Amino acid sequence: MSKKTQLYICPICFEISSTVDDAHEHTMILCDYGEVGDERRKPIKDENNHYVSPAPRWFLEAVGWVKAD
């Protein structure tokens, strides 16, 4: 059985939903956050091993701040 690894999130107020919420005041985006152990669940580090952002890679991909792998 496959586990669902997607959710809708508002990048403004961070409200989440399992379905798109048309009544929400901001546009919610679909995110695939990956299964347990997926590297996309971790924050991105630079070449000096410093965190680029505290946000997980899946969120940064969803809002367009980094290119999806």
CHARMM-style PDB file with segment names, atoms N, HN, CA, C and O in Angstrom:
ATOM      1  N   MET     1       0.839  -1.183   0.000  1.00  0.00      PROA
ATOM      2  CA  MET     1       0.000   0.000   0.000  1.00  0.00      PROA
ATOM      3  C   MET     1       0.883   1.245   0.000  1.00  0.00      PROA
ATOM      4  O   MET     1       1.780   1.379   0.832  1.00  0.00      PROA
ATOM      5  N   SER     2       0.625   2.144  -0.926  1.00  0.00      PROA
ATOM      6  HN  SER     2      -0.104   2.035  -1.602  1.00  0.00      PROA
ATOM      7  CA  SER     2       1.400   3.362  -1.056  1.00  0.00      PROA
ATOM      8  C   SER     2       0.850   4.456  -0.144  1.00  0.00      PROA
ATOM      9  O   SER     2      -0.357   4.690  -0.085  1.00  0.00      PROA
ATOM     10  N   LYS     3       1.748   5.108   0.554  1.00  0.00      PROA
ATOM     11  HN  LYS     3       2.729   4.918   0.506  1.00  0.00      PROA
ATOM     12  CA  LYS     3       1.360   6.198   1.439  1.00  0.00      PROA
ATOM     13  C   LYS     3       1.308   7.500   0.669  1.00  0.00      PROA
ATOM     14  O   LYS     3       2.187   7.764  -0.151  1.00  0.00      PROA
ATOM     15  N   LYS     4       0.298   8.319   0.912  1.00  0.00      PROA
ATOM     16  HN  LYS     4      -0.417   8.104   1.578  1.00  0.00      PROA
ATOM     17  CA  LYS     4       0.196   9.613   0.249  1.00  0.00      PROA
ATOM     18  C   LYS     4       1.251  10.548   0.836  1.00  0.00      PROA
ATOM     19  O   LYS     4       1.350  10.693   2.054  1.00  0.00      PROA
ATOM     20  N   THR     5       2.029  11.175  -0.027  1.00  0.00      PROA
ATOM     21  HN  THR     5       1.949  11.057  -1.016  1.00  0.00      PROA
ATOM     22  CA  THR     5       3.083  12.082   0.432  1.00  0.00      PROA
ATOM     23  C   THR     5       2.901  13.470  -0.155  1.00  0.00      PROA
ATOM     24  O   THR     5       3.875  14.174  -0.420  1.00  0.00      PROA
ATOM     25  N   GLN     6       1.642  13.862  -0.358  1.00  0.00      PROA
ATOM     26  HN  GLN     6       0.850  13.290  -0.143  1.00  0.00      PROA
ATOM     27  CA  GLN     6       1.368  15.188  -0.892  1.00  0.00      PROA
ATOM     28  C   GLN     6       0.425  15.938   0.035  1.00  0.00      PROA
ATOM     29  O   GLN     6      -0.414  15.344   0.712  1.00  0.00      PROA
ATOM     30  N   LEU     7       0.583  17.247   0.049  1.00  0.00      PROA
ATOM     31  HN  LEU     7       1.265  17.729  -0.501  1.00  0.00      PROA
ATOM     32  CA  LEU     7      -0.313  18.111   0.800  1.00  0.00      PROA
ATOM     33  C   LEU     7      -0.359  19.466   0.120  1.00  0.00      PROA
ATOM     34  O   LEU     7       0.510  19.797  -0.687  1.00  0.00      PROA
ATOM     35  N   TYR     8      -1.359  20.234   0.442  1.00  0.00      PROA
ATOM     36  HN  TYR     8      -2.066  19.965   1.097  1.00  0.00      PROA
ATOM     37  CA  TYR     8      -1.461  21.614  -0.033  1.00  0.00      PROA
ATOM     38  C   TYR     8      -1.035  22.515   1.111  1.00  0.00      PROA
ATOM     39  O   TYR     8      -1.437  22.316   2.257  1.00  0.00      PROA
ATOM     40  N   ILE     9      -0.218  23.506   0.792  1.00  0.00      PROA
ATOM     41  HN  ILE     9       0.109  23.668  -0.140  1.00  0.00      PROA
ATOM     42  CA  ILE     9       0.270  24.419   1.821  1.00  0.00      PROA
ATOM     43  C   ILE     9       0.194  25.860   1.311  1.00  0.00      PROA
ATOM     44  O   ILE     9       0.427  26.136   0.134  1.00  0.00      PROA
ATOM     45  N   CYS    10      -0.131  26.752   2.214  1.00  0.00      PROA
ATOM     46  HN  CYS    10      -0.320  26.528   3.170  1.00  0.00      PROA
ATOM     47  CA  CYS    10      -0.126  28.169   1.899  1.00  0.00      PROA
ATOM     48  C   CYS    10       1.279  28.694   2.202  1.00  0.00      PROA
ATOM     49  O   CYS    10       1.711  28.628   3.353  1.00  0.00      PROA
ATOM     50  N   PRO    11       2.005  29.212   1.206  1.00  0.00      PROA
ATOM     51  CA  PRO    11       3.357  29.704   1.451  1.00  0.00      PROA
ATOM     52  C   PRO    11       3.389  31.025   2.221  1.00  0.00      PROA
ATOM     53  O   PRO    11       4.463  31.509   2.580  1.00  0.00      PROA
ATOM     54  N   ILE    12       2.223  31.605   2.471  1.00  0.00      PROA
ATOM     55  HN  ILE    12       1.351  31.212   2.179  1.00  0.00      PROA
ATOM     56  CA  ILE    12       2.147  32.862   3.219  1.00  0.00      PROA
ATOM     57  C   ILE    12       1.944  32.598   4.713  1.00  0.00      PROA
ATOM     58  O   ILE    12       2.706  33.084   5.548  1.00  0.00      PROA
ATOM     59  N   CYS    13       0.904  31.819   5.038  1.00  0.00      PROA
ATOM     60  HN  CYS    13       0.285  31.423   4.360  1.00  0.00      PROA
ATOM     61  CA  CYS    13       0.569  31.592   6.457  1.00  0.00      PROA
ATOM     62  C   CYS    13       0.842  30.159   6.907  1.00  0.00      PROA
ATOM     63  O   CYS    13       0.647  29.835   8.079  1.00  0.00      PROA
ATOM     64  N   PHE    14       1.291  29.299   5.997  1.00  0.00      PROA
ATOM     65  HN  PHE    14       1.450  29.561   5.045  1.00  0.00      PROA
ATOM     66  CA  PHE    14       1.670  27.910   6.265  1.00  0.00      PROA
ATOM     67  C   PHE    14       0.514  27.010   6.710  1.00  0.00      PROA
ATOM     68  O   PHE    14       0.746  25.964   7.318  1.00  0.00      PROA
ATOM     69  N   GLU    15      -0.712  27.403   6.417  1.00  0.00      PROA
ATOM     70  HN  GLU    15      -0.900  28.252   5.923  1.00  0.00      PROA
ATOM     71  CA  GLU    15      -1.840  26.507   6.683  1.00  0.00      PROA
ATOM     72  C   GLU    15      -1.739  25.339   5.702  1.00  0.00      PROA
ATOM     73  O   GLU    15      -1.400  25.528   4.534  1.00  0.00      PROA
ATOM     74  N   ILE    16      -2.035  24.132   6.184  1.00  0.00      PROA
ATOM     75  HN  ILE    16      -2.311  23.978   7.133  1.00  0.00      PROA
ATOM     76  CA  ILE    16      -1.963  22.963   5.316  1.00  0.00      PROA
ATOM     77  C   ILE    16      -3.324  22.294   5.212  1.00  0.00      PROA
ATOM     78  O   ILE    16      -4.193  22.463   6.067  1.00  0.00      PROA
ATOM     79  N   SER    17      -3.482  21.524   4.132  1.00  0.00      PROA
ATOM     80  HN  SER    17      -2.776  21.387   3.437  1.00  0.00      PROA
ATOM     81  CA  SER    17      -4.731  20.810   3.886  1.00  0.00      PROA
ATOM     82  C   SER    17      -4.425  19.604   3.004  1.00  0.00      PROA
ATOM     83  O   SER    17      -3.483  19.630   2.213  1.00  0.00      PROA
ATOM     84  N   SER    18      -5.219  18.555   3.142  1.00  0.00      PROA
ATOM     85  HN  SER    18      -5.984  18.534   3.785  1.00  0.00      PROA
ATOM     86  CA  SER    18      -5.036  17.384   2.283  1.00  0.00      PROA
ATOM     87  C   SER    18      -5.721  17.574   0.932  1.00  0.00      PROA
ATOM     88  O   SER    18      -5.465  16.825  -0.011  1.00  0.00      PROA
ATOM     89  N   THR    19      -6.593  18.577   0.844  1.00  0.00      PROA
ATOM     90  HN  THR    19      -6.801  19.185   1.610  1.00  0.00      PROA
ATOM     91  CA  THR    19      -7.258  18.918  -0.415  1.00  0.00      PROA
ATOM     92  C   THR    19      -7.112  20.418  -0.643  1.00  0.00      PROA
ATOM     93  O   THR    19      -6.869  21.176   0.296  1.00  0.00      PROA
ATOM     94  N   VAL    20      -7.260  20.839  -1.887  1.00  0.00      PROA
ATOM     95  HN  VAL    20      -7.458  20.223  -2.650  1.00  0.00      PROA
ATOM     96  CA  VAL    20      -7.165  22.259  -2.186  1.00  0.00      PROA
ATOM     97  C   VAL    20      -8.330  22.984  -1.500  1.00  0.00      PROA
ATOM     98  O   VAL    20      -9.473  22.529  -1.559  1.00  0.00      PROA
ATOM     99  N   ASP    21      -8.034  24.095  -0.860  1.00  0.00      PROA
ATOM    100  HN  ASP    21      -7.106  24.464  -0.812  1.00  0.00      PROA
ATOM    101  CA  ASP    21      -9.039  24.866  -0.122  1.00  0.00      PROA
ATOM    102  C   ASP    21      -9.270  26.178  -0.872  1.00  0.00      PROA
ATOM    103  O   ASP    21      -8.538  27.150  -0.685  1.00  0.00      PROA
ATOM    104  N   ASP    22     -10.295  26.192  -1.720  1.00  0.00      PROA
ATOM    105  HN  ASP    22     -10.889  25.403  -1.873  1.00  0.00      PROA
ATOM    106  CA  ASP    22     -10.589  27.385  -2.518  1.00  0.00      PROA
ATOM    107  C   ASP    22     -11.056  28.560  -1.668  1.00  0.00      PROA
ATOM    108  O   ASP    22     -11.017  29.704  -2.123  1.00  0.00      PROA
ATOM    109  N   ALA    23     -11.499  28.294  -0.435  1.00  0.00      PROA
ATOM    110  HN  ALA    23     -11.531  27.365  -0.066  1.00  0.00      PROA
ATOM    111  CA  ALA    23     -11.969  29.354   0.444  1.00  0.00      PROA
ATOM    112  C   ALA    23     -10.810  30.053   1.170  1.00  0.00      PROA
ATOM    113  O   ALA    23     -11.003  31.111   1.769  1.00  0.00      PROA
ATOM    114  N   HSD    24      -9.626  29.472   1.118  1.00  0.00      PROA
ATOM    115  HN  HSD    24      -9.469  28.613   0.631  1.00  0.00      PROA
ATOM    116  CA  HSD    24      -8.467  30.072   1.783  1.00  0.00      PROA
ATOM    117  C   HSD    24      -8.111  31.382   1.092  1.00  0.00      PROA
ATOM    118  O   HSD    24      -8.209  31.482  -0.131  1.00  0.00      PROA
ATOM    119  N   GLU    25      -7.703  32.382   1.855  1.00  0.00      PROA
ATOM    120  HN  GLU    25      -7.623  32.302   2.849  1.00  0.00      PROA
ATOM    121  CA  GLU    25      -7.457  33.713   1.284  1.00  0.00      PROA
ATOM    122  C   GLU    25      -6.224  33.806   0.398  1.00  0.00      PROA
ATOM    123  O   GLU    25      -6.120  34.737  -0.401  1.00  0.00      PROA
ATOM    124  N   HSD    26      -5.288  32.871   0.513  1.00  0.00      PROA
ATOM    125  HN  HSD    26      -5.373  32.115   1.162  1.00  0.00      PROA
ATOM    126  CA  HSD    26      -4.091  32.846  -0.330  1.00  0.00      PROA
ATOM    127  C   HSD    26      -4.128  31.600  -1.211  1.00  0.00      PROA
ATOM    128  O   HSD    26      -4.851  30.646  -0.924  1.00  0.00      PROA
ATOM    129  N   THR    27      -3.351  31.620  -2.274  1.00  0.00      PROA
ATOM    130  HN  THR    27      -2.764  32.395  -2.508  1.00  0.00      PROA
ATOM    131  CA  THR    27      -3.252  30.457  -3.144  1.00  0.00      PROA
ATOM    132  C   THR    27      -2.430  29.376  -2.458  1.00  0.00      PROA
ATOM    133  O   THR    27      -1.303  29.618  -2.026  1.00  0.00      PROA
ATOM    134  N   MET    28      -3.001  28.189  -2.362  1.00  0.00      PROA
ATOM    135  HN  MET    28      -3.917  27.992  -2.713  1.00  0.00      PROA
ATOM    136  CA  MET    28      -2.296  27.058  -1.768  1.00  0.00      PROA
ATOM    137  C   MET    28      -1.618  26.276  -2.885  1.00  0.00      PROA
ATOM    138  O   MET    28      -2.162  26.138  -3.981  1.00  0.00      PROA
ATOM    139  N   ILE    29      -0.413  25.760  -2.593  1.00  0.00      PROA
ATOM    140  HN  ILE    29       0.029  25.872  -1.703  1.00  0.00      PROA
ATOM    141  CA  ILE    29       0.343  25.030  -3.602  1.00  0.00      PROA
ATOM    142  C   ILE    29       0.468  23.562  -3.198  1.00  0.00      PROA
ATOM    143  O   ILE    29       0.555  23.228  -2.016  1.00  0.00      PROA
ATOM    144  N   LEU    30       0.475  22.699  -4.209  1.00  0.00      PROA
ATOM    145  HN  LEU    30       0.405  22.969  -5.169  1.00  0.00      PROA
ATOM    146  CA  LEU    30       0.618  21.273  -3.975  1.00  0.00      PROA
ATOM    147  C   LEU    30       2.085  20.945  -3.763  1.00  0.00      PROA
ATOM    148  O   LEU    30       2.940  21.352  -4.549  1.00  0.00      PROA
ATOM    149  N   CYS    31       2.373  20.202  -2.693  1.00  0.00      PROA
ATOM    150  HN  CYS    31       1.678  19.870  -2.055  1.00  0.00      PROA
ATOM    151  CA  CYS    31       3.746  19.823  -2.367  1.00  0.00      PROA
ATOM    152  C   CYS    31       3.841  18.315  -2.213  1.00  0.00      PROA
ATOM    153  O   CYS    31       2.962  17.688  -1.621  1.00  0.00      PROA
ATOM    154  N   ASP    32       4.894  17.741  -2.740  1.00  0.00      PROA
ATOM    155  HN  ASP    32       5.607  18.250  -3.221  1.00  0.00      PROA
ATOM    156  CA  ASP    32       5.197  16.328  -2.527  1.00  0.00      PROA
ATOM    157  C   ASP    32       6.378  16.290  -1.566  1.00  0.00      PROA
ATOM    158  O   ASP    32       7.505  16.614  -1.943  1.00  0.00      PROA
ATOM    159  N   TYR    33       6.121  15.900  -0.338  1.00  0.00      PROA
ATOM    160  HN  TYR    33       5.206  15.637  -0.032  1.00  0.00      PROA
ATOM    161  CA  TYR    33       7.167  15.961   0.686  1.00  0.00      PROA
ATOM    162  C   TYR    33       7.967  14.674   0.815  1.00  0.00      PROA
ATOM    163  O   TYR    33       8.892  14.615   1.624  1.00  0.00      PROA
ATOM    164  N   GLY    34       7.646  13.657   0.056  1.00  0.00      PROA
ATOM    165  HN  GLY    34       6.893  13.705  -0.601  1.00  0.00      PROA
ATOM    166  CA  GLY    34       8.436  12.431   0.019  1.00  0.00      PROA
ATOM    167  C   GLY    34       8.183  11.494   1.194  1.00  0.00      PROA
ATOM    168  O   GLY    34       7.577  11.867   2.198  1.00  0.00      PROA
ATOM    169  N   GLU    35       8.658  10.291   1.037  1.00  0.00      PROA
ATOM    170  HN  GLU    35       9.151   9.988   0.222  1.00  0.00      PROA
ATOM    171  CA  GLU    35       8.491   9.256   2.070  1.00  0.00      PROA
ATOM    172  C   GLU    35       9.566   9.408   3.136  1.00  0.00      PROA
ATOM    173  O   GLU    35      10.540  10.138   2.952  1.00  0.00      PROA
ATOM    174  N   VAL    36       9.381   8.716   4.244  1.00  0.00      PROA
ATOM    175  HN  VAL    36       8.589   8.123   4.393  1.00  0.00      PROA
ATOM    176  CA  VAL    36      10.352   8.740   5.337  1.00  0.00      PROA
ATOM    177  C   VAL    36      11.719   8.345   4.785  1.00  0.00      PROA
ATOM    178  O   VAL    36      11.840   7.358   4.059  1.00  0.00      PROA
ATOM    179  N   GLY    37      12.740   9.114   5.131  1.00  0.00      PROA
ATOM    180  HN  GLY    37      12.642   9.915   5.722  1.00  0.00      PROA
ATOM    181  CA  GLY    37      14.098   8.861   4.660  1.00  0.00      PROA
ATOM    182  C   GLY    37      14.458   9.601   3.383  1.00  0.00      PROA
ATOM    183  O   GLY    37      15.624   9.616   2.989  1.00  0.00      PROA
ATOM    184  N   ASP    38      13.483  10.213   2.733  1.00  0.00      PROA
ATOM    185  HN  ASP    38      12.536  10.201   3.053  1.00  0.00      PROA
ATOM    186  CA  ASP    38      13.727  10.966   1.501  1.00  0.00      PROA
ATOM    187  C   ASP    38      14.598  12.183   1.812  1.00  0.00      PROA
ATOM    188  O   ASP    38      14.313  12.929   2.749  1.00  0.00      PROA
ATOM    189  N   GLU    39      15.647  12.382   1.038  1.00  0.00      PROA
ATOM    190  HN  GLU    39      15.879  11.776   0.277  1.00  0.00      PROA
ATOM    191  CA  GLU    39      16.558  13.512   1.240  1.00  0.00      PROA
ATOM    192  C   GLU    39      15.857  14.855   1.088  1.00  0.00      PROA
ATOM    193  O   GLU    39      16.319  15.858   1.631  1.00  0.00      PROA
ATOM    194  N   ARG    40      14.732  14.886   0.346  1.00  0.00      PROA
ATOM    195  HN  ARG    40      14.357  14.071  -0.096  1.00  0.00      PROA
ATOM    196  CA  ARG    40      13.998  16.139   0.142  1.00  0.00      PROA
ATOM    197  C   ARG    40      13.331  16.622   1.425  1.00  0.00      PROA
ATOM    198  O   ARG    40      12.873  17.763   1.480  1.00  0.00      PROA
ATOM    199  N   ARG    41      13.266  15.795   2.443  1.00  0.00      PROA
ATOM    200  HN  ARG    41      13.639  14.868   2.398  1.00  0.00      PROA
ATOM    201  CA  ARG    41      12.692  16.214   3.727  1.00  0.00      PROA
ATOM    202  C   ARG    41      13.700  16.999   4.572  1.00  0.00      PROA
ATOM    203  O   ARG    41      13.336  17.586   5.591  1.00  0.00      PROA
ATOM    204  N   LYS    42      14.940  17.006   4.153  1.00  0.00      PROA
ATOM    205  HN  LYS    42      15.236  16.529   3.326  1.00  0.00      PROA
ATOM    206  CA  LYS    42      15.997  17.686   4.916  1.00  0.00      PROA
ATOM    207  C   LYS    42      16.253  19.082   4.352  1.00  0.00      PROA
ATOM    208  O   LYS    42      16.025  19.330   3.168  1.00  0.00      PROA
ATOM    209  N   PRO    43      16.730  19.994   5.206  1.00  0.00      PROA
ATOM    210  CA  PRO    43      17.150  21.318   4.699  1.00  0.00      PROA
ATOM    211  C   PRO    43      18.377  21.166   3.800  1.00  0.00      PROA
ATOM    212  O   PRO    43      19.120  20.189   3.899  1.00  0.00      PROA
ATOM    213  N   ILE    44      18.570  22.133   2.937  1.00  0.00      PROA
ATOM    214  HN  ILE    44      17.966  22.927   2.857  1.00  0.00      PROA
ATOM    215  CA  ILE    44      19.701  22.123   2.004  1.00  0.00      PROA
ATOM    216  C   ILE    44      20.925  22.735   2.683  1.00  0.00      PROA
ATOM    217  O   ILE    44      20.821  23.732   3.397  1.00  0.00      PROA
ATOM    218  N   LYS    45      22.085  22.119   2.447  1.00  0.00      PROA
ATOM    219  HN  LYS    45      22.169  21.308   1.867  1.00  0.00      PROA
ATOM    220  CA  LYS    45      23.352  22.654   2.950  1.00  0.00      PROA
ATOM    221  C   LYS    45      24.187  23.114   1.764  1.00  0.00      PROA
ATOM    222  O   LYS    45      24.089  22.560   0.669  1.00  0.00      PROA
ATOM    223  N   ASP    46      25.021  24.146   1.995  1.00  0.00      PROA
ATOM    224  HN  ASP    46      25.101  24.596   2.884  1.00  0.00      PROA
ATOM    225  CA  ASP    46      25.910  24.628   0.934  1.00  0.00      PROA
ATOM    226  C   ASP    46      27.209  23.829   0.934  1.00  0.00      PROA
ATOM    227  O   ASP    46      27.351  22.858   1.677  1.00  0.00      PROA
ATOM    228  N   GLU    47      28.144  24.242   0.104  1.00  0.00      PROA
ATOM    229  HN  GLU    47      28.029  25.031  -0.499  1.00  0.00      PROA
ATOM    230  CA  GLU    47      29.417  23.518  -0.022  1.00  0.00      PROA
ATOM    231  C   GLU    47      30.250  23.546   1.262  1.00  0.00      PROA
ATOM    232  O   GLU    47      31.159  22.732   1.421  1.00  0.00      PROA
ATOM    233  N   ASN    48      29.952  24.475   2.182  1.00  0.00      PROA
ATOM    234  HN  ASN    48      29.214  25.137   2.053  1.00  0.00      PROA
ATOM    235  CA  ASN    48      30.659  24.557   3.461  1.00  0.00      PROA
ATOM    236  C   ASN    48      29.886  23.863   4.585  1.00  0.00      PROA
ATOM    237  O   ASN    48      30.219  24.016   5.760  1.00  0.00      PROA
ATOM    238  N   ASN    49      28.847  23.096   4.216  1.00  0.00      PROA
ATOM    239  HN  ASN    49      28.577  22.972   3.261  1.00  0.00      PROA
ATOM    240  CA  ASN    49      28.029  22.340   5.152  1.00  0.00      PROA
ATOM    241  C   ASN    49      27.184  23.226   6.071  1.00  0.00      PROA
ATOM    242  O   ASN    49      26.802  22.809   7.164  1.00  0.00      PROA
ATOM    243  N   HSD    50      26.895  24.458   5.617  1.00  0.00      PROA
ATOM    244  HN  HSD    50      27.205  24.796   4.729  1.00  0.00      PROA
ATOM    245  CA  HSD    50      26.016  25.368   6.352  1.00  0.00      PROA
ATOM    246  C   HSD    50      24.623  25.303   5.738  1.00  0.00      PROA
ATOM    247  O   HSD    50      24.479  25.170   4.523  1.00  0.00      PROA
ATOM    248  N   TYR    51      23.603  25.398   6.580  1.00  0.00      PROA
ATOM    249  HN  TYR    51      23.721  25.507   7.567  1.00  0.00      PROA
ATOM    250  CA  TYR    51      22.235  25.363   6.075  1.00  0.00      PROA
ATOM    251  C   TYR    51      21.917  26.623   5.276  1.00  0.00      PROA
ATOM    252  O   TYR    51      22.202  27.736   5.716  1.00  0.00      PROA
ATOM    253  N   VAL    52      21.325  26.438   4.101  1.00  0.00      PROA
ATOM    254  HN  VAL    52      21.093  25.534   3.744  1.00  0.00      PROA
ATOM    255  CA  VAL    52      20.910  27.538   3.241  1.00  0.00      PROA
ATOM    256  C   VAL    52      19.612  28.134   3.773  1.00  0.00      PROA
ATOM    257  O   VAL    52      19.391  29.342   3.695  1.00  0.00      PROA
ATOM    258  N   SER    53      18.762  27.274   4.311  1.00  0.00      PROA
ATOM    259  HN  SER    53      18.942  26.293   4.374  1.00  0.00      PROA
ATOM    260  CA  SER    53      17.462  27.658   4.857  1.00  0.00      PROA
ATOM    261  C   SER    53      17.041  26.581   5.848  1.00  0.00      PROA
ATOM    262  O   SER    53      17.439  25.425   5.707  1.00  0.00      PROA
ATOM    263  N   PRO    54      16.244  26.940   6.847  1.00  0.00      PROA
ATOM    264  CA  PRO    54      15.739  25.909   7.742  1.00  0.00      PROA
ATOM    265  C   PRO    54      14.605  25.089   7.120  1.00  0.00      PROA
ATOM    266  O   PRO    54      14.215  24.053   7.659  1.00  0.00      PROA
ATOM    267  N   ALA    55      14.079  25.557   5.985  1.00  0.00      PROA
ATOM    268  HN  ALA    55      14.395  26.398   5.548  1.00  0.00      PROA
ATOM    269  CA  ALA    55      12.962  24.871   5.327  1.00  0.00      PROA
ATOM    270  C   ALA    55      13.447  23.598   4.637  1.00  0.00      PROA
ATOM    271  O   ALA    55      14.575  23.555   4.147  1.00  0.00      PROA
ATOM    272  N   PRO    56      12.613  22.570   4.593  1.00  0.00      PROA
ATOM    273  CA  PRO    56      12.997  21.353   3.863  1.00  0.00      PROA
ATOM    274  C   PRO    56      13.022  21.612   2.357  1.00  0.00      PROA
ATOM    275  O   PRO    56      12.349  22.512   1.853  1.00  0.00      PROA
ATOM    276  N   ARG    57      13.805  20.811   1.662  1.00  0.00      PROA
ATOM    277  HN  ARG    57      14.351  20.080   2.072  1.00  0.00      PROA
ATOM    278  CA  ARG    57      13.954  20.985   0.213  1.00  0.00      PROA
ATOM    279  C   ARG    57      12.617  20.952  -0.521  1.00  0.00      PROA
ATOM    280  O   ARG    57      12.420  21.729  -1.456  1.00  0.00      PROA
ATOM    281  N   TRP    58      11.682  20.066  -0.123  1.00  0.00      PROA
ATOM    282  HN  TRP    58      11.841  19.435   0.636  1.00  0.00      PROA
ATOM    283  CA  TRP    58      10.399  19.965  -0.832  1.00  0.00      PROA
ATOM    284  C   TRP    58       9.647  21.289  -0.814  1.00  0.00      PROA
ATOM    285  O   TRP    58       8.981  21.630  -1.791  1.00  0.00      PROA
ATOM    286  N   PHE    59       9.741  22.044   0.281  1.00  0.00      PROA
ATOM    287  HN  PHE    59      10.282  21.767   1.075  1.00  0.00      PROA
ATOM    288  CA  PHE    59       9.061  23.335   0.354  1.00  0.00      PROA
ATOM    289  C   PHE    59       9.752  24.347  -0.564  1.00  0.00      PROA
ATOM    290  O   PHE    59       9.081  25.083  -1.288  1.00  0.00      PROA
ATOM    291  N   LEU    60      11.057  24.388  -0.540  1.00  0.00      PROA
ATOM    292  HN  LEU    60      11.603  23.790   0.048  1.00  0.00      PROA
ATOM    293  CA  LEU    60      11.811  25.316  -1.381  1.00  0.00      PROA
ATOM    294  C   LEU    60      11.561  25.044  -2.862  1.00  0.00      PROA
ATOM    295  O   LEU    60      11.499  25.976  -3.665  1.00  0.00      PROA
ATOM    296  N   GLU    61      11.417  23.765  -3.226  1.00  0.00      PROA
ATOM    297  HN  GLU    61      11.468  23.008  -2.574  1.00  0.00      PROA
ATOM    298  CA  GLU    61      11.088  23.405  -4.605  1.00  0.00      PROA
ATOM    299  C   GLU    61       9.677  23.892  -4.951  1.00  0.00      PROA
ATOM    300  O   GLU    61       9.453  24.456  -6.022  1.00  0.00      PROA
ATOM    301  N   ALA    62       8.743  23.672  -4.047  1.00  0.00      PROA
ATOM    302  HN  ALA    62       8.925  23.213  -3.177  1.00  0.00      PROA
ATOM    303  CA  ALA    62       7.339  24.017  -4.306  1.00  0.00      PROA
ATOM    304  C   ALA    62       7.136  25.518  -4.521  1.00  0.00      PROA
ATOM    305  O   ALA    62       6.326  25.920  -5.356  1.00  0.00      PROA
ATOM    306  N   VAL    63       7.862  26.341  -3.779  1.00  0.00      PROA
ATOM    307  HN  VAL    63       8.520  26.015  -3.101  1.00  0.00      PROA
ATOM    308  CA  VAL    63       7.701  27.790  -3.935  1.00  0.00      PROA
ATOM    309  C   VAL    63       8.620  28.353  -5.014  1.00  0.00      PROA
ATOM    310  O   VAL    63       8.585  29.550  -5.297  1.00  0.00      PROA
ATOM    311  N   GLY    64       9.446  27.491  -5.621  1.00  0.00      PROA
ATOM    312  HN  GLY    64       9.474  26.518  -5.391  1.00  0.00      PROA
ATOM    313  CA  GLY    64      10.295  27.901  -6.732  1.00  0.00      PROA
ATOM    314  C   GLY    64      11.612  28.526  -6.338  1.00  0.00      PROA
ATOM    315  O   GLY    64      12.248  29.180  -7.165  1.00  0.00      PROA
ATOM    316  N   TRP    65      12.044  28.347  -5.100  1.00  0.00      PROA
ATOM    317  HN  TRP    65      11.527  27.816  -4.428  1.00  0.00      PROA
ATOM    318  CA  TRP    65      13.311  28.942  -4.658  1.00  0.00      PROA
ATOM    319  C   TRP    65      14.512  28.095  -5.060  1.00  0.00      PROA
ATOM    320  O   TRP    65      15.624  28.611  -5.174  1.00  0.00      PROA
ATOM    321  N   VAL    66      14.297  26.801  -5.277  1.00  0.00      PROA
ATOM    322  HN  VAL    66      13.394  26.382  -5.184  1.00  0.00      PROA
ATOM    323  CA  VAL    66      15.350  25.931  -5.792  1.00  0.00      PROA
ATOM    324  C   VAL    66      14.746  25.052  -6.877  1.00  0.00      PROA
ATOM    325  O   VAL    66      13.541  24.797  -6.882  1.00  0.00      PROA
ATOM    326  N   LYS    67      15.577  24.594  -7.786  1.00  0.00      PROA
ATOM    327  HN  LYS    67      16.555  24.801  -7.782  1.00  0.00      PROA
ATOM    328  CA  LYS    67      15.123  23.733  -8.875  1.00  0.00      PROA
ATOM    329  C   LYS    67      14.874  22.322  -8.336  1.00  0.00      PROA
ATOM    330  O   LYS    67      15.662  21.798  -7.549  1.00  0.00      PROA
ATOM    331  N   ALA    68      13.776  21.720  -8.769  1.00  0.00      PROA
ATOM    332  HN  ALA    68      13.135  22.145  -9.408  1.00  0.00      PROA
ATOM    333  CA  ALA    68      13.458  20.353  -8.361  1.00  0.00      PROA
ATOM    334  C   ALA    68      14.467  19.389  -8.989  1.00  0.00      PROA
ATOM    335  O   ALA    68      14.876  19.568 -10.137  1.00  0.00      PROA
ATOM    336  N   ASP    69      14.859  18.382  -8.239  1.00  0.00      PROA
ATOM    337  HN  ASP    69      14.527  18.237  -7.307  1.00  0.00      PROA
ATOM    338  CA  ASP    69      15.795  17.370  -8.761  1.00  0.00      PROA
ATOM    339  C   ASP    69      15.117  16.481  -9.763  1.00  0.00      PROA
ATOM    340  OT1 ASP    69      15.746  15.574 -10.308  1.00  0.00      PROA
TER     341      ASP     69
END
